[in-house]
Amino acid sequence: MLIGTDSQVTRKNRIALDIGTNTEITFINDDGRMFCCSCASGPAFEGAHIHNGMRASSGAIERVQIRDRKLHYQTIGDKPAVGICGSGILDLVSELKRSGAINDRGNFDPTFPGVEKAPQNYKYVLVPAEESVTGNDISMVRKDINEIILAKRRNSYRN
């Protein structure tokens, strides 16, 4: 993470986070010294137990923004979307909440663009089937939001 983001070359105080199955946190002091620690996070942050979750590899949705109720995403390697990795999952949950697509309890607003009826509850479609590599919708379902909530709770109890 430090090499990939060039975090170590700055001369400003900075915090860098790599959240996956384990979380690594590095504080970089303005004089270049680094202080690091790590903790267990849980498999949900790596895409495990997530409907369209995957590891951070080519085609994984890694960044998500919702602007004016419209989804914008970036995939690793700018490849066609295959699924969503941990950083994309965290972005997505945050953006769904910020935009009003989900409420404080994680329930979807069925009137929000991209929210569709699912076999159980609702889902938010990031990539429709005809645009995904898999030929299936890449979406987040209510169960995925529950997994993130549980992983966050488990992680907060450990720390």
PyMOL commands that place a pseudoatom at each C-alpha (Angstrom):
pseudoatom trace, name=CA, resn=MET, resi=1, chain=A, elem=C, hetatm=0, pos=[0.000, 0.000, 0.000]
pseudoatom trace, name=CA, resn=LEU, resi=2, chain=A, elem=C, hetatm=0, pos=[2.785, 2.440, 0.857]
pseudoatom trace, name=CA, resn=ILE, resi=3, chain=A, elem=C, hetatm=0, pos=[4.643, 1.744, -2.379]
pseudoatom trace, name=CA, resn=GLY, resi=4, chain=A, elem=C, hetatm=0, pos=[1.475, 1.751, -4.474]
pseudoatom trace, name=CA, resn=THR, resi=5, chain=A, elem=C, hetatm=0, pos=[0.371, 5.167, -3.176]
pseudoatom trace, name=CA, resn=ASP, resi=6, chain=A, elem=C, hetatm=0, pos=[3.811, 6.810, -2.820]
pseudoatom trace, name=CA, resn=SER, resi=7, chain=A, elem=C, hetatm=0, pos=[2.705, 7.782, 0.690]
pseudoatom trace, name=CA, resn=GLN, resi=8, chain=A, elem=C, hetatm=0, pos=[6.271, 7.642, 1.941]
pseudoatom trace, name=CA, resn=VAL, resi=9, chain=A, elem=C, hetatm=0, pos=[7.565, 10.401, -0.374]
pseudoatom trace, name=CA, resn=THR, resi=10, chain=A, elem=C, hetatm=0, pos=[5.500, 13.205, 1.136]
pseudoatom trace, name=CA, resn=ARG, resi=11, chain=A, elem=C, hetatm=0, pos=[6.916, 15.681, 3.627]
pseudoatom trace, name=CA, resn=LYS, resi=12, chain=A, elem=C, hetatm=0, pos=[3.564, 16.170, 5.343]
pseudoatom trace, name=CA, resn=ASN, resi=13, chain=A, elem=C, hetatm=0, pos=[1.983, 14.284, 8.225]
pseudoatom trace, name=CA, resn=ARG, resi=14, chain=A, elem=C, hetatm=0, pos=[-0.122, 11.547, 6.677]
pseudoatom trace, name=CA, resn=ILE, resi=15, chain=A, elem=C, hetatm=0, pos=[-2.049, 8.416, 7.650]
pseudoatom trace, name=CA, resn=ALA, resi=16, chain=A, elem=C, hetatm=0, pos=[-2.222, 5.521, 5.195]
pseudoatom trace, name=CA, resn=LEU, resi=17, chain=A, elem=C, hetatm=0, pos=[-4.659, 2.621, 5.634]
pseudoatom trace, name=CA, resn=ASP, resi=18, chain=A, elem=C, hetatm=0, pos=[-4.795, -0.763, 3.952]
pseudoatom trace, name=CA, resn=ILE, resi=19, chain=A, elem=C, hetatm=0, pos=[-8.023, -2.453, 4.997]
pseudoatom trace, name=CA, resn=GLY, resi=20, chain=A, elem=C, hetatm=0, pos=[-8.379, -6.093, 4.027]
pseudoatom trace, name=CA, resn=THR, resi=21, chain=A, elem=C, hetatm=0, pos=[-8.491, -9.344, 5.959]
pseudoatom trace, name=CA, resn=ASN, resi=22, chain=A, elem=C, hetatm=0, pos=[-5.937, -7.537, 8.101]
pseudoatom trace, name=CA, resn=THR, resi=23, chain=A, elem=C, hetatm=0, pos=[-5.664, -3.772, 8.430]
pseudoatom trace, name=CA, resn=GLU, resi=24, chain=A, elem=C, hetatm=0, pos=[-2.318, -2.033, 8.284]
pseudoatom trace, name=CA, resn=ILE, resi=25, chain=A, elem=C, hetatm=0, pos=[-2.149, 1.571, 9.487]
pseudoatom trace, name=CA, resn=THR, resi=26, chain=A, elem=C, hetatm=0, pos=[0.905, 3.757, 8.940]
pseudoatom trace, name=CA, resn=PHE, resi=27, chain=A, elem=C, hetatm=0, pos=[1.453, 7.258, 10.265]
pseudoatom trace, name=CA, resn=ILE, resi=28, chain=A, elem=C, hetatm=0, pos=[4.106, 9.078, 8.238]
pseudoatom trace, name=CA, resn=ASN, resi=29, chain=A, elem=C, hetatm=0, pos=[5.612, 11.993, 10.116]
pseudoatom trace, name=CA, resn=ASP, resi=30, chain=A, elem=C, hetatm=0, pos=[6.612, 15.161, 8.274]
pseudoatom trace, name=CA, resn=ASP, resi=31, chain=A, elem=C, hetatm=0, pos=[10.276, 14.223, 8.870]
pseudoatom trace, name=CA, resn=GLY, resi=32, chain=A, elem=C, hetatm=0, pos=[9.807, 10.890, 7.020]
pseudoatom trace, name=CA, resn=ARG, resi=33, chain=A, elem=C, hetatm=0, pos=[9.597, 8.603, 10.049]
pseudoatom trace, name=CA, resn=MET, resi=34, chain=A, elem=C, hetatm=0, pos=[6.887, 5.946, 9.867]
pseudoatom trace, name=CA, resn=PHE, resi=35, chain=A, elem=C, hetatm=0, pos=[4.929, 4.347, 12.675]
pseudoatom trace, name=CA, resn=CYS, resi=36, chain=A, elem=C, hetatm=0, pos=[2.957, 1.225, 11.789]
pseudoatom trace, name=CA, resn=CYS, resi=37, chain=A, elem=C, hetatm=0, pos=[0.476, -1.121, 13.381]
pseudoatom trace, name=CA, resn=SER, resi=38, chain=A, elem=C, hetatm=0, pos=[-1.947, -3.785, 12.227]
pseudoatom trace, name=CA, resn=CYS, resi=39, chain=A, elem=C, hetatm=0, pos=[-5.054, -5.608, 13.373]
pseudoatom trace, name=CA, resn=ALA, resi=40, chain=A, elem=C, hetatm=0, pos=[-7.399, -8.296, 12.119]
pseudoatom trace, name=CA, resn=SER, resi=41, chain=A, elem=C, hetatm=0, pos=[-10.359, -6.911, 10.164]
pseudoatom trace, name=CA, resn=GLY, resi=42, chain=A, elem=C, hetatm=0, pos=[-12.346, -9.821, 8.842]
pseudoatom trace, name=CA, resn=PRO, resi=43, chain=A, elem=C, hetatm=0, pos=[-12.928, -11.435, 5.469]
pseudoatom trace, name=CA, resn=ALA, resi=44, chain=A, elem=C, hetatm=0, pos=[-15.836, -9.161, 4.430]
pseudoatom trace, name=CA, resn=PHE, resi=45, chain=A, elem=C, hetatm=0, pos=[-13.335, -6.398, 3.708]
pseudoatom trace, name=CA, resn=GLU, resi=46, chain=A, elem=C, hetatm=0, pos=[-11.639, -8.661, 1.158]
pseudoatom trace, name=CA, resn=GLY, resi=47, chain=A, elem=C, hetatm=0, pos=[-14.911, -9.496, -0.576]
pseudoatom trace, name=CA, resn=ALA, resi=48, chain=A, elem=C, hetatm=0, pos=[-15.550, -12.804, 1.224]
pseudoatom trace, name=CA, resn=HIS, resi=49, chain=A, elem=C, hetatm=0, pos=[-19.240, -13.439, 1.953]
pseudoatom trace, name=CA, resn=ILE, resi=50, chain=A, elem=C, hetatm=0, pos=[-20.147, -10.513, -0.340]
pseudoatom trace, name=CA, resn=HIS, resi=51, chain=A, elem=C, hetatm=0, pos=[-22.551, -11.325, -3.210]
pseudoatom trace, name=CA, resn=ASN, resi=52, chain=A, elem=C, hetatm=0, pos=[-20.202, -10.068, -5.974]
pseudoatom trace, name=CA, resn=GLY, resi=53, chain=A, elem=C, hetatm=0, pos=[-17.116, -9.740, -3.795]
pseudoatom trace, name=CA, resn=MET, resi=54, chain=A, elem=C, hetatm=0, pos=[-13.639, -10.601, -5.029]
pseudoatom trace, name=CA, resn=ARG, resi=55, chain=A, elem=C, hetatm=0, pos=[-10.019, -10.003, -4.182]
pseudoatom trace, name=CA, resn=ALA, resi=56, chain=A, elem=C, hetatm=0, pos=[-8.315, -6.874, -5.465]
pseudoatom trace, name=CA, resn=SER, resi=57, chain=A, elem=C, hetatm=0, pos=[-7.375, -7.981, -8.980]
pseudoatom trace, name=CA, resn=SER, resi=58, chain=A, elem=C, hetatm=0, pos=[-7.921, -6.909, -12.561]
pseudoatom trace, name=CA, resn=GLY, resi=59, chain=A, elem=C, hetatm=0, pos=[-11.527, -5.872, -13.189]
pseudoatom trace, name=CA, resn=ALA, resi=60, chain=A, elem=C, hetatm=0, pos=[-12.435, -5.452, -9.506]
pseudoatom trace, name=CA, resn=ILE, resi=61, chain=A, elem=C, hetatm=0, pos=[-14.401, -2.307, -8.745]
pseudoatom trace, name=CA, resn=GLU, resi=62, chain=A, elem=C, hetatm=0, pos=[-12.076, -0.440, -6.390]
pseudoatom trace, name=CA, resn=ARG, resi=63, chain=A, elem=C, hetatm=0, pos=[-13.505, 3.075, -6.228]
pseudoatom trace, name=CA, resn=VAL, resi=64, chain=A, elem=C, hetatm=0, pos=[-17.122, 4.227, -6.155]
pseudoatom trace, name=CA, resn=GLN, resi=65, chain=A, elem=C, hetatm=0, pos=[-18.778, 7.636, -6.131]
pseudoatom trace, name=CA, resn=ILE, resi=66, chain=A, elem=C, hetatm=0, pos=[-22.425, 8.593, -6.368]
pseudoatom trace, name=CA, resn=ARG, resi=67, chain=A, elem=C, hetatm=0, pos=[-22.842, 12.122, -7.718]
pseudoatom trace, name=CA, resn=ASP, resi=68, chain=A, elem=C, hetatm=0, pos=[-26.273, 13.562, -8.475]
pseudoatom trace, name=CA, resn=ARG, resi=69, chain=A, elem=C, hetatm=0, pos=[-27.753, 10.111, -7.727]
pseudoatom trace, name=CA, resn=LYS, resi=70, chain=A, elem=C, hetatm=0, pos=[-25.634, 8.569, -10.526]
pseudoatom trace, name=CA, resn=LEU, resi=71, chain=A, elem=C, hetatm=0, pos=[-22.964, 5.915, -9.951]
pseudoatom trace, name=CA, resn=HIS, resi=72, chain=A, elem=C, hetatm=0, pos=[-19.366, 6.375, -11.096]
pseudoatom trace, name=CA, resn=TYR, resi=73, chain=A, elem=C, hetatm=0, pos=[-16.818, 3.613, -10.544]
pseudoatom trace, name=CA, resn=GLN, resi=74, chain=A, elem=C, hetatm=0, pos=[-13.253, 2.650, -11.343]
pseudoatom trace, name=CA, resn=THR, resi=75, chain=A, elem=C, hetatm=0, pos=[-11.896, -0.855, -11.791]
pseudoatom trace, name=CA, resn=ILE, resi=76, chain=A, elem=C, hetatm=0, pos=[-8.388, -2.140, -11.190]
pseudoatom trace, name=CA, resn=GLY, resi=77, chain=A, elem=C, hetatm=0, pos=[-6.484, -1.852, -14.441]
pseudoatom trace, name=CA, resn=ASP, resi=78, chain=A, elem=C, hetatm=0, pos=[-9.428, 0.008, -16.028]
pseudoatom trace, name=CA, resn=LYS, resi=79, chain=A, elem=C, hetatm=0, pos=[-10.712, -3.401, -17.137]
pseudoatom trace, name=CA, resn=PRO, resi=80, chain=A, elem=C, hetatm=0, pos=[-14.373, -4.391, -17.579]
pseudoatom trace, name=CA, resn=ALA, resi=81, chain=A, elem=C, hetatm=0, pos=[-16.058, -5.029, -14.228]
pseudoatom trace, name=CA, resn=VAL, resi=82, chain=A, elem=C, hetatm=0, pos=[-15.914, -8.545, -12.783]
pseudoatom trace, name=CA, resn=GLY, resi=83, chain=A, elem=C, hetatm=0, pos=[-16.896, -7.884, -9.141]
pseudoatom trace, name=CA, resn=ILE, resi=84, chain=A, elem=C, hetatm=0, pos=[-16.105, -5.585, -6.234]
pseudoatom trace, name=CA, resn=CYS, resi=85, chain=A, elem=C, hetatm=0, pos=[-13.117, -5.702, -3.868]
pseudoatom trace, name=CA, resn=GLY, resi=86, chain=A, elem=C, hetatm=0, pos=[-12.767, -4.471, -0.277]
pseudoatom trace, name=CA, resn=SER, resi=87, chain=A, elem=C, hetatm=0, pos=[-11.963, -0.826, -0.995]
pseudoatom trace, name=CA, resn=GLY, resi=88, chain=A, elem=C, hetatm=0, pos=[-14.847, -0.651, -3.470]
pseudoatom trace, name=CA, resn=ILE, resi=89, chain=A, elem=C, hetatm=0, pos=[-17.200, -2.230, -0.939]
pseudoatom trace, name=CA, resn=LEU, resi=90, chain=A, elem=C, hetatm=0, pos=[-16.310, 0.360, 1.697]
pseudoatom trace, name=CA, resn=ASP, resi=91, chain=A, elem=C, hetatm=0, pos=[-16.648, 3.188, -0.839]
pseudoatom trace, name=CA, resn=LEU, resi=92, chain=A, elem=C, hetatm=0, pos=[-20.000, 1.844, -1.970]
pseudoatom trace, name=CA, resn=VAL, resi=93, chain=A, elem=C, hetatm=0, pos=[-21.527, 1.497, 1.492]
pseudoatom trace, name=CA, resn=SER, resi=94, chain=A, elem=C, hetatm=0, pos=[-20.322, 4.987, 2.378]
pseudoatom trace, name=CA, resn=GLU, resi=95, chain=A, elem=C, hetatm=0, pos=[-21.691, 6.474, -0.848]
pseudoatom trace, name=CA, resn=LEU, resi=96, chain=A, elem=C, hetatm=0, pos=[-25.016, 4.654, -0.547]
pseudoatom trace, name=CA, resn=LYS, resi=97, chain=A, elem=C, hetatm=0, pos=[-25.437, 6.101, 2.939]
pseudoatom trace, name=CA, resn=ARG, resi=98, chain=A, elem=C, hetatm=0, pos=[-24.223, 9.595, 2.009]
pseudoatom trace, name=CA, resn=SER, resi=99, chain=A, elem=C, hetatm=0, pos=[-26.505, 9.783, -1.045]
pseudoatom trace, name=CA, resn=GLY, resi=100, chain=A, elem=C, hetatm=0, pos=[-29.587, 8.490, 0.785]
pseudoatom trace, name=CA, resn=ALA, resi=101, chain=A, elem=C, hetatm=0, pos=[-29.805, 5.189, -1.124]
pseudoatom trace, name=CA, resn=ILE, resi=102, chain=A, elem=C, hetatm=0, pos=[-29.669, 3.412, 2.259]
pseudoatom trace, name=CA, resn=ASN, resi=103, chain=A, elem=C, hetatm=0, pos=[-30.753, 4.657, 5.660]
pseudoatom trace, name=CA, resn=ASP, resi=104, chain=A, elem=C, hetatm=0, pos=[-29.007, 4.418, 9.047]
pseudoatom trace, name=CA, resn=ARG, resi=105, chain=A, elem=C, hetatm=0, pos=[-30.164, 0.817, 9.412]
pseudoatom trace, name=CA, resn=GLY, resi=106, chain=A, elem=C, hetatm=0, pos=[-28.847, -0.221, 5.974]
pseudoatom trace, name=CA, resn=ASN, resi=107, chain=A, elem=C, hetatm=0, pos=[-32.265, -0.487, 4.325]
pseudoatom trace, name=CA, resn=PHE, resi=108, chain=A, elem=C, hetatm=0, pos=[-32.522, 0.516, 0.663]
pseudoatom trace, name=CA, resn=ASP, resi=109, chain=A, elem=C, hetatm=0, pos=[-34.707, 3.375, -0.577]
pseudoatom trace, name=CA, resn=PRO, resi=110, chain=A, elem=C, hetatm=0, pos=[-36.675, 1.663, -3.381]
pseudoatom trace, name=CA, resn=THR, resi=111, chain=A, elem=C, hetatm=0, pos=[-37.117, 5.023, -5.184]
pseudoatom trace, name=CA, resn=PHE, resi=112, chain=A, elem=C, hetatm=0, pos=[-33.361, 5.643, -5.512]
pseudoatom trace, name=CA, resn=PRO, resi=113, chain=A, elem=C, hetatm=0, pos=[-31.944, 5.144, -9.058]
pseudoatom trace, name=CA, resn=GLY, resi=114, chain=A, elem=C, hetatm=0, pos=[-30.210, 1.760, -9.320]
pseudoatom trace, name=CA, resn=VAL, resi=115, chain=A, elem=C, hetatm=0, pos=[-32.191, 0.177, -6.472]
pseudoatom trace, name=CA, resn=GLU, resi=116, chain=A, elem=C, hetatm=0, pos=[-34.194, -2.783, -7.756]
pseudoatom trace, name=CA, resn=LYS, resi=117, chain=A, elem=C, hetatm=0, pos=[-36.371, -5.474, -6.216]
pseudoatom trace, name=CA, resn=ALA, resi=118, chain=A, elem=C, hetatm=0, pos=[-34.369, -8.604, -5.396]
pseudoatom trace, name=CA, resn=PRO, resi=119, chain=A, elem=C, hetatm=0, pos=[-35.573, -12.100, -4.465]
pseudoatom trace, name=CA, resn=GLN, resi=120, chain=A, elem=C, hetatm=0, pos=[-35.041, -11.099, -0.836]
pseudoatom trace, name=CA, resn=ASN, resi=121, chain=A, elem=C, hetatm=0, pos=[-35.479, -7.380, -0.191]
pseudoatom trace, name=CA, resn=TYR, resi=122, chain=A, elem=C, hetatm=0, pos=[-33.732, -4.961, -2.629]
pseudoatom trace, name=CA, resn=LYS, resi=123, chain=A, elem=C, hetatm=0, pos=[-30.366, -4.615, -4.346]
pseudoatom trace, name=CA, resn=TYR, resi=124, chain=A, elem=C, hetatm=0, pos=[-28.296, -1.768, -5.733]
pseudoatom trace, name=CA, resn=VAL, resi=125, chain=A, elem=C, hetatm=0, pos=[-27.028, -2.490, -9.247]
pseudoatom trace, name=CA, resn=LEU, resi=126, chain=A, elem=C, hetatm=0, pos=[-23.549, -1.158, -9.930]
pseudoatom trace, name=CA, resn=VAL, resi=127, chain=A, elem=C, hetatm=0, pos=[-23.091, -2.804, -13.325]
pseudoatom trace, name=CA, resn=PRO, resi=128, chain=A, elem=C, hetatm=0, pos=[-25.976, -4.288, -15.322]
pseudoatom trace, name=CA, resn=ALA, resi=129, chain=A, elem=C, hetatm=0, pos=[-25.556, -7.831, -16.656]
pseudoatom trace, name=CA, resn=GLU, resi=130, chain=A, elem=C, hetatm=0, pos=[-25.001, -6.727, -20.248]
pseudoatom trace, name=CA, resn=GLU, resi=131, chain=A, elem=C, hetatm=0, pos=[-21.986, -4.611, -19.205]
pseudoatom trace, name=CA, resn=SER, resi=132, chain=A, elem=C, hetatm=0, pos=[-20.327, -7.050, -16.784]
pseudoatom trace, name=CA, resn=VAL, resi=133, chain=A, elem=C, hetatm=0, pos=[-17.763, -9.710, -17.624]
pseudoatom trace, name=CA, resn=THR, resi=134, chain=A, elem=C, hetatm=0, pos=[-19.834, -12.331, -15.821]
pseudoatom trace, name=CA, resn=GLY, resi=135, chain=A, elem=C, hetatm=0, pos=[-23.051, -11.657, -17.733]
pseudoatom trace, name=CA, resn=ASN, resi=136, chain=A, elem=C, hetatm=0, pos=[-24.817, -11.072, -14.401]
pseudoatom trace, name=CA, resn=ASP, resi=137, chain=A, elem=C, hetatm=0, pos=[-25.618, -7.882, -12.548]
pseudoatom trace, name=CA, resn=ILE, resi=138, chain=A, elem=C, hetatm=0, pos=[-22.863, -6.733, -10.224]
pseudoatom trace, name=CA, resn=SER, resi=139, chain=A, elem=C, hetatm=0, pos=[-24.858, -5.550, -7.251]
pseudoatom trace, name=CA, resn=MET, resi=140, chain=A, elem=C, hetatm=0, pos=[-24.932, -5.081, -3.519]
pseudoatom trace, name=CA, resn=VAL, resi=141, chain=A, elem=C, hetatm=0, pos=[-27.726, -6.769, -1.609]
pseudoatom trace, name=CA, resn=ARG, resi=142, chain=A, elem=C, hetatm=0, pos=[-28.960, -6.189, 1.940]
pseudoatom trace, name=CA, resn=LYS, resi=143, chain=A, elem=C, hetatm=0, pos=[-27.063, -9.276, 3.151]
pseudoatom trace, name=CA, resn=ASP, resi=144, chain=A, elem=C, hetatm=0, pos=[-23.806, -7.639, 1.943]
pseudoatom trace, name=CA, resn=ILE, resi=145, chain=A, elem=C, hetatm=0, pos=[-24.501, -4.540, 4.020]
pseudoatom trace, name=CA, resn=ASN, resi=146, chain=A, elem=C, hetatm=0, pos=[-25.126, -6.808, 7.018]
pseudoatom trace, name=CA, resn=GLU, resi=147, chain=A, elem=C, hetatm=0, pos=[-21.733, -8.487, 6.439]
pseudoatom trace, name=CA, resn=ILE, resi=148, chain=A, elem=C, hetatm=0, pos=[-19.968, -5.126, 6.486]
pseudoatom trace, name=CA, resn=ILE, resi=149, chain=A, elem=C, hetatm=0, pos=[-21.835, -4.062, 9.633]
pseudoatom trace, name=CA, resn=LEU, resi=150, chain=A, elem=C, hetatm=0, pos=[-20.890, -7.357, 11.342]
pseudoatom trace, name=CA, resn=ALA, resi=151, chain=A, elem=C, hetatm=0, pos=[-17.257, -7.126, 10.224]
pseudoatom trace, name=CA, resn=LYS, resi=152, chain=A, elem=C, hetatm=0, pos=[-17.027, -3.566, 11.504]
pseudoatom trace, name=CA, resn=ARG, resi=153, chain=A, elem=C, hetatm=0, pos=[-18.562, -4.549, 14.844]
pseudoatom trace, name=CA, resn=ARG, resi=154, chain=A, elem=C, hetatm=0, pos=[-16.253, -7.562, 15.173]
pseudoatom trace, name=CA, resn=ASN, resi=155, chain=A, elem=C, hetatm=0, pos=[-13.273, -5.368, 14.359]
pseudoatom trace, name=CA, resn=SER, resi=156, chain=A, elem=C, hetatm=0, pos=[-14.252, -2.642, 16.834]
pseudoatom trace, name=CA, resn=TYR, resi=157, chain=A, elem=C, hetatm=0, pos=[-14.510, -5.260, 19.607]
pseudoatom trace, name=CA, resn=ARG, resi=158, chain=A, elem=C, hetatm=0, pos=[-10.973, -6.466, 18.886]
pseudoatom trace, name=CA, resn=ASN, resi=159, chain=A, elem=C, hetatm=0, pos=[-9.373, -3.049, 19.112]
for i in range(1, 159): cmd.bond("trace and resi %d" % i, "trace and resi %d" % (i + 1))
show_as sticks, trace
zoom trace
